[in-house]
Amino acid sequence: MTFCTRFAPSPTGPLHLGHAYSALVAHGMARAINGRFLLRIEDIDQTRSRPAWEQKIYDDLNWLGITWDAPPMRQSDRTPVYRSALDALWARGLLYPCTCTRRDIAEAASAPQEGAEPVFGPDGLIYPGTCRDKPIPKGTELPDNVALRMNMNRALASLPASTAFEFEETGVEPGPIRFSAHDLVSTVGDIVLSRKDFPGSYHLSVVLDDDDQGITHVIRGRDLFEATKIHVVLQLLLGLETPVYHHHRLIRDEAGKRLAKRDDARAIATYRAEGMRPEDIRKMVGLI
């Protein structure tokens, strides 16, 4: 099986040193063993994605010497794929509409519950289940223009009792990573699989896109380590292969804070404009 990995930035702002590190690590691993390196444009956030930012992604990667082996995949072109997966999960009774706002969730999570503190998961506050048990008329088709959550308890119960929840990790915590159904219910909860303004979510799209691109190794930052548990569950539910995962260290600023796209001072384009070379960027992120 040919090693195949990808870099999947969002065109919502400038690429920074953290993106450069992730792309260079993935590209270097692929090229070292004659594997494939692919590019995916994750423009699922249609309110913030801009063609100009997408073009800057190509410019920055070309300047860094990064090449890809097929035309870039763009998530905005794949809504039928996401819709089909949602239809299948809906037909199995694993999804439900949710009308809660972030404020609703925060207020419900902060309400007194025998002194318990609000629990945070990979997506922030774990959903308290406000809309979970609202009746859905039998035969109702997948609704539009509403967020859809996956009933985690019901989804897990639909899998065989012998299901192994695990993935192979070669990065920060090398070895097989195993977790339980209880972990998923208590530390992840009912995740959003489709947003009100787009038929899909990051978690759903990333597993479908990785499968369609034939990704064998997912290389990404340590901040997404816990989210991988969600992706494994979706792969099991949708009958997809689970890739090998490599979660690498994060590039941080002087205060130890993870870089964000709003940190323009560390944007690759800024360093380019200052006359730096690709070798300087490699040195700055610890690759030389």
Contacts in CASP RR format, 6 or more apart in sequence:
PFRMAT RR
TARGET T0000
AUTHOR 0000-0000-0000
METHOD contacts of the structure
MODEL  1
MTFCTRFAPSPTGPLHLGHAYSALVAHGMARAINGRFLLRIEDIDQTRSR
PAWEQKIYDDLNWLGITWDAPPMRQSDRTPVYRSALDALWARGLLYPCTC
TRRDIAEAASAPQEGAEPVFGPDGLIYPGTCRDKPIPKGTELPDNVALRM
NMNRALASLPASTAFEFEETGVEPGPIRFSAHDLVSTVGDIVLSRKDFPG
SYHLSVVLDDDDQGITHVIRGRDLFEATKIHVVLQLLLGLETPVYHHHRL
IRDEAGKRLAKRDDARAIATYRAEGMRPEDIRKMVGLI
1 216 0 8 1.000
2 35 0 8 1.000
2 36 0 8 1.000
2 216 0 8 1.000
3 29 0 8 1.000
3 30 0 8 1.000
3 33 0 8 1.000
3 34 0 8 1.000
3 35 0 8 1.000
3 36 0 8 1.000
3 216 0 8 1.000
3 217 0 8 1.000
4 30 0 8 1.000
4 35 0 8 1.000
4 36 0 8 1.000
4 37 0 8 1.000
4 38 0 8 1.000
4 213 0 8 1.000
4 214 0 8 1.000
4 215 0 8 1.000
4 216 0 8 1.000
4 217 0 8 1.000
5 26 0 8 1.000
5 29 0 8 1.000
5 30 0 8 1.000
5 36 0 8 1.000
5 37 0 8 1.000
5 38 0 8 1.000
5 215 0 8 1.000
5 216 0 8 1.000
5 217 0 8 1.000
5 218 0 8 1.000
5 219 0 8 1.000
6 26 0 8 1.000
6 37 0 8 1.000
6 38 0 8 1.000
6 39 0 8 1.000
6 40 0 8 1.000
6 210 0 8 1.000
6 213 0 8 1.000
6 215 0 8 1.000
6 218 0 8 1.000
6 219 0 8 1.000
7 22 0 8 1.000
7 23 0 8 1.000
7 26 0 8 1.000
7 27 0 8 1.000
7 37 0 8 1.000
7 38 0 8 1.000
7 39 0 8 1.000
7 40 0 8 1.000
7 61 0 8 1.000
7 66 0 8 1.000
7 68 0 8 1.000
8 39 0 8 1.000
8 40 0 8 1.000
8 41 0 8 1.000
8 42 0 8 1.000
8 206 0 8 1.000
8 209 0 8 1.000
8 220 0 8 1.000
9 15 0 8 1.000
9 19 0 8 1.000
9 23 0 8 1.000
9 41 0 8 1.000
9 42 0 8 1.000
9 57 0 8 1.000
10 41 0 8 1.000
10 42 0 8 1.000
10 43 0 8 1.000
10 44 0 8 1.000
10 45 0 8 1.000
10 48 0 8 1.000
10 49 0 8 1.000
11 41 0 8 1.000
11 43 0 8 1.000
11 49 0 8 1.000
11 50 0 8 1.000
11 51 0 8 1.000
11 53 0 8 1.000
11 54 0 8 1.000
11 56 0 8 1.000
11 57 0 8 1.000
12 45 0 8 1.000
12 48 0 8 1.000
12 49 0 8 1.000
12 50 0 8 1.000
12 53 0 8 1.000
12 261 0 8 1.000
13 48 0 8 1.000
13 50 0 8 1.000
13 53 0 8 1.000
13 56 0 8 1.000
13 261 0 8 1.000
14 53 0 8 1.000
14 56 0 8 1.000
14 60 0 8 1.000
14 261 0 8 1.000
14 264 0 8 1.000
14 267 0 8 1.000
14 268 0 8 1.000
14 269 0 8 1.000
14 270 0 8 1.000
15 23 0 8 1.000
15 56 0 8 1.000
15 57 0 8 1.000
15 60 0 8 1.000
15 61 0 8 1.000
15 267 0 8 1.000
15 268 0 8 1.000
15 269 0 8 1.000
16 251 0 8 1.000
16 259 0 8 1.000
16 260 0 8 1.000
16 261 0 8 1.000
16 263 0 8 1.000
16 266 0 8 1.000
16 267 0 8 1.000
16 268 0 8 1.000
17 251 0 8 1.000
17 259 0 8 1.000
17 266 0 8 1.000
17 268 0 8 1.000
17 281 0 8 1.000
17 284 0 8 1.000
17 285 0 8 1.000
18 250 0 8 1.000
18 251 0 8 1.000
18 259 0 8 1.000
18 285 0 8 1.000
19 60 0 8 1.000
19 268 0 8 1.000
20 60 0 8 1.000
20 64 0 8 1.000
20 268 0 8 1.000
20 281 0 8 1.000
20 285 0 8 1.000
21 248 0 8 1.000
21 251 0 8 1.000
21 285 0 8 1.000
21 286 0 8 1.000
21 287 0 8 1.000
22 219 0 8 1.000
22 220 0 8 1.000
22 221 0 8 1.000
22 248 0 8 1.000
23 61 0 8 1.000
23 64 0 8 1.000
23 66 0 8 1.000
24 64 0 8 1.000
24 66 0 8 1.000
24 282 0 8 1.000
24 285 0 8 1.000
24 287 0 8 1.000
25 219 0 8 1.000
25 248 0 8 1.000
25 287 0 8 1.000
26 37 0 8 1.000
26 219 0 8 1.000
27 37 0 8 1.000
27 66 0 8 1.000
27 67 0 8 1.000
28 37 0 8 1.000
29 217 0 8 1.000
29 219 0 8 1.000
29 246 0 8 1.000
30 36 0 8 1.000
30 37 0 8 1.000
31 37 0 8 1.000
36 69 0 8 1.000
36 70 0 8 1.000
37 66 0 8 1.000
37 67 0 8 1.000
37 68 0 8 1.000
37 69 0 8 1.000
38 68 0 8 1.000
38 69 0 8 1.000
38 70 0 8 1.000
38 72 0 8 1.000
38 73 0 8 1.000
38 213 0 8 1.000
38 215 0 8 1.000
39 61 0 8 1.000
39 68 0 8 1.000
39 72 0 8 1.000
39 73 0 8 1.000
40 72 0 8 1.000
40 73 0 8 1.000
40 74 0 8 1.000
40 75 0 8 1.000
40 209 0 8 1.000
40 213 0 8 1.000
41 54 0 8 1.000
41 57 0 8 1.000
41 72 0 8 1.000
41 73 0 8 1.000
41 74 0 8 1.000
41 75 0 8 1.000
42 75 0 8 1.000
42 202 0 8 1.000
42 205 0 8 1.000
42 206 0 8 1.000
43 49 0 8 1.000
43 54 0 8 1.000
43 74 0 8 1.000
43 75 0 8 1.000
43 76 0 8 1.000
44 75 0 8 1.000
44 76 0 8 1.000
44 198 0 8 1.000
44 200 0 8 1.000
44 201 0 8 1.000
44 202 0 8 1.000
44 205 0 8 1.000
45 198 0 8 1.000
46 76 0 8 1.000
46 197 0 8 1.000
46 198 0 8 1.000
47 197 0 8 1.000
49 76 0 8 1.000
56 269 0 8 1.000
59 269 0 8 1.000
60 268 0 8 1.000
60 269 0 8 1.000
60 272 0 8 1.000
61 68 0 8 1.000
63 268 0 8 1.000
63 272 0 8 1.000
63 278 0 8 1.000
64 268 0 8 1.000
64 278 0 8 1.000
64 281 0 8 1.000
65 278 0 8 1.000
73 209 0 8 1.000
73 212 0 8 1.000
73 213 0 8 1.000
75 205 0 8 1.000
75 209 0 8 1.000
78 205 0 8 1.000
78 208 0 8 1.000
78 209 0 8 1.000
78 212 0 8 1.000
79 198 0 8 1.000
79 199 0 8 1.000
79 200 0 8 1.000
81 208 0 8 1.000
81 212 0 8 1.000
82 194 0 8 1.000
82 199 0 8 1.000
82 200 0 8 1.000
82 204 0 8 1.000
82 205 0 8 1.000
82 208 0 8 1.000
83 142 0 8 1.000
83 199 0 8 1.000
83 200 0 8 1.000
85 204 0 8 1.000
85 208 0 8 1.000
85 238 0 8 1.000
86 95 0 8 1.000
86 142 0 8 1.000
86 148 0 8 1.000
86 193 0 8 1.000
86 194 0 8 1.000
86 199 0 8 1.000
86 200 0 8 1.000
86 204 0 8 1.000
87 142 0 8 1.000
88 238 0 8 1.000
89 95 0 8 1.000
89 150 0 8 1.000
89 155 0 8 1.000
89 193 0 8 1.000
89 237 0 8 1.000
89 238 0 8 1.000
90 141 0 8 1.000
90 142 0 8 1.000
90 148 0 8 1.000
92 158 0 8 1.000
93 151 0 8 1.000
93 154 0 8 1.000
94 150 0 8 1.000
94 151 0 8 1.000
94 154 0 8 1.000
94 155 0 8 1.000
94 158 0 8 1.000
94 237 0 8 1.000
95 142 0 8 1.000
95 148 0 8 1.000
95 149 0 8 1.000
95 150 0 8 1.000
95 151 0 8 1.000
95 193 0 8 1.000
95 194 0 8 1.000
96 131 0 8 1.000
96 132 0 8 1.000
96 134 0 8 1.000
96 136 0 8 1.000
96 148 0 8 1.000
96 149 0 8 1.000
96 151 0 8 1.000
97 131 0 8 1.000
97 134 0 8 1.000
97 136 0 8 1.000
97 143 0 8 1.000
97 146 0 8 1.000
97 147 0 8 1.000
97 148 0 8 1.000
97 149 0 8 1.000
98 127 0 8 1.000
98 130 0 8 1.000
98 131 0 8 1.000
98 146 0 8 1.000
98 147 0 8 1.000
98 148 0 8 1.000
98 149 0 8 1.000
98 190 0 8 1.000
98 192 0 8 1.000
99 131 0 8 1.000
99 146 0 8 1.000
99 147 0 8 1.000
100 108 0 8 1.000
100 127 0 8 1.000
100 130 0 8 1.000
100 131 0 8 1.000
100 147 0 8 1.000
104 130 0 8 1.000
105 125 0 8 1.000
105 127 0 8 1.000
105 128 0 8 1.000
105 130 0 8 1.000
106 125 0 8 1.000
108 128 0 8 1.000
108 130 0 8 1.000
109 118 0 8 1.000
109 119 0 8 1.000
109 125 0 8 1.000
109 126 0 8 1.000
109 128 0 8 1.000
110 118 0 8 1.000
118 125 0 8 1.000
118 126 0 8 1.000
119 125 0 8 1.000
119 126 0 8 1.000
119 186 0 8 1.000
119 187 0 8 1.000
120 126 0 8 1.000
121 187 0 8 1.000
121 188 0 8 1.000
121 189 0 8 1.000
121 226 0 8 1.000
122 188 0 8 1.000
122 224 0 8 1.000
122 226 0 8 1.000
122 227 0 8 1.000
122 229 0 8 1.000
122 230 0 8 1.000
123 188 0 8 1.000
123 191 0 8 1.000
123 192 0 8 1.000
123 227 0 8 1.000
126 187 0 8 1.000
126 188 0 8 1.000
126 189 0 8 1.000
127 149 0 8 1.000
127 189 0 8 1.000
127 190 0 8 1.000
127 191 0 8 1.000
129 190 0 8 1.000
131 149 0 8 1.000
132 149 0 8 1.000
132 151 0 8 1.000
132 190 0 8 1.000
142 148 0 8 1.000
144 199 0 8 1.000
145 196 0 8 1.000
145 197 0 8 1.000
146 196 0 8 1.000
147 192 0 8 1.000
147 194 0 8 1.000
147 195 0 8 1.000
147 196 0 8 1.000
148 192 0 8 1.000
148 193 0 8 1.000
148 194 0 8 1.000
149 190 0 8 1.000
149 191 0 8 1.000
149 192 0 8 1.000
149 193 0 8 1.000
150 190 0 8 1.000
150 191 0 8 1.000
150 193 0 8 1.000
151 190 0 8 1.000
152 184 0 8 1.000
152 185 0 8 1.000
152 188 0 8 1.000
152 189 0 8 1.000
152 190 0 8 1.000
152 191 0 8 1.000
152 233 0 8 1.000
153 185 0 8 1.000
155 233 0 8 1.000
155 237 0 8 1.000
156 181 0 8 1.000
156 184 0 8 1.000
156 185 0 8 1.000
156 233 0 8 1.000
158 237 0 8 1.000
159 236 0 8 1.000
159 237 0 8 1.000
163 236 0 8 1.000
164 178 0 8 1.000
165 178 0 8 1.000
165 179 0 8 1.000
165 180 0 8 1.000
165 181 0 8 1.000
165 183 0 8 1.000
165 184 0 8 1.000
165 229 0 8 1.000
165 232 0 8 1.000
165 233 0 8 1.000
165 236 0 8 1.000
166 176 0 8 1.000
166 177 0 8 1.000
166 178 0 8 1.000
166 179 0 8 1.000
166 232 0 8 1.000
167 176 0 8 1.000
167 177 0 8 1.000
167 228 0 8 1.000
167 232 0 8 1.000
167 242 0 8 1.000
167 244 0 8 1.000
167 245 0 8 1.000
168 175 0 8 1.000
168 176 0 8 1.000
168 177 0 8 1.000
168 244 0 8 1.000
168 245 0 8 1.000
169 175 0 8 1.000
169 176 0 8 1.000
169 177 0 8 1.000
169 225 0 8 1.000
169 244 0 8 1.000
169 245 0 8 1.000
169 246 0 8 1.000
169 247 0 8 1.000
170 217 0 8 1.000
170 244 0 8 1.000
170 245 0 8 1.000
170 246 0 8 1.000
171 245 0 8 1.000
171 246 0 8 1.000
171 247 0 8 1.000
171 248 0 8 1.000
172 222 0 8 1.000
172 225 0 8 1.000
172 247 0 8 1.000
172 248 0 8 1.000
172 249 0 8 1.000
173 225 0 8 1.000
173 247 0 8 1.000
177 228 0 8 1.000
179 229 0 8 1.000
183 229 0 8 1.000
184 229 0 8 1.000
184 230 0 8 1.000
184 233 0 8 1.000
187 226 0 8 1.000
188 229 0 8 1.000
188 230 0 8 1.000
191 201 0 8 1.000
191 203 0 8 1.000
191 230 0 8 1.000
192 201 0 8 1.000
192 203 0 8 1.000
193 200 0 8 1.000
193 201 0 8 1.000
193 203 0 8 1.000
193 204 0 8 1.000
194 200 0 8 1.000
194 201 0 8 1.000
194 204 0 8 1.000
195 201 0 8 1.000
203 227 0 8 1.000
203 230 0 8 1.000
203 231 0 8 1.000
203 234 0 8 1.000
204 234 0 8 1.000
206 231 0 8 1.000
207 231 0 8 1.000
207 234 0 8 1.000
207 235 0 8 1.000
207 238 0 8 1.000
207 240 0 8 1.000
208 238 0 8 1.000
208 240 0 8 1.000
210 218 0 8 1.000
210 243 0 8 1.000
211 235 0 8 1.000
211 240 0 8 1.000
211 241 0 8 1.000
215 243 0 8 1.000
216 243 0 8 1.000
216 244 0 8 1.000
217 243 0 8 1.000
217 244 0 8 1.000
217 245 0 8 1.000
217 246 0 8 1.000
218 228 0 8 1.000
218 243 0 8 1.000
218 244 0 8 1.000
218 245 0 8 1.000
218 246 0 8 1.000
219 246 0 8 1.000
219 248 0 8 1.000
220 245 0 8 1.000
220 246 0 8 1.000
220 247 0 8 1.000
220 248 0 8 1.000
221 247 0 8 1.000
221 248 0 8 1.000
221 249 0 8 1.000
221 250 0 8 1.000
222 247 0 8 1.000
222 248 0 8 1.000
222 249 0 8 1.000
222 250 0 8 1.000
223 250 0 8 1.000
223 258 0 8 1.000
224 247 0 8 1.000
225 247 0 8 1.000
228 245 0 8 1.000
228 247 0 8 1.000
231 242 0 8 1.000
232 242 0 8 1.000
234 240 0 8 1.000
235 241 0 8 1.000
235 242 0 8 1.000
236 242 0 8 1.000
250 258 0 8 1.000
250 259 0 8 1.000
251 258 0 8 1.000
251 259 0 8 1.000
251 285 0 8 1.000
252 258 0 8 1.000
252 259 0 8 1.000
253 259 0 8 1.000
253 263 0 8 1.000
253 266 0 8 1.000
259 266 0 8 1.000
264 270 0 8 1.000
268 281 0 8 1.000
271 280 0 8 1.000
271 281 0 8 1.000
271 284 0 8 1.000
279 288 0 8 1.000
282 288 0 8 1.000
END
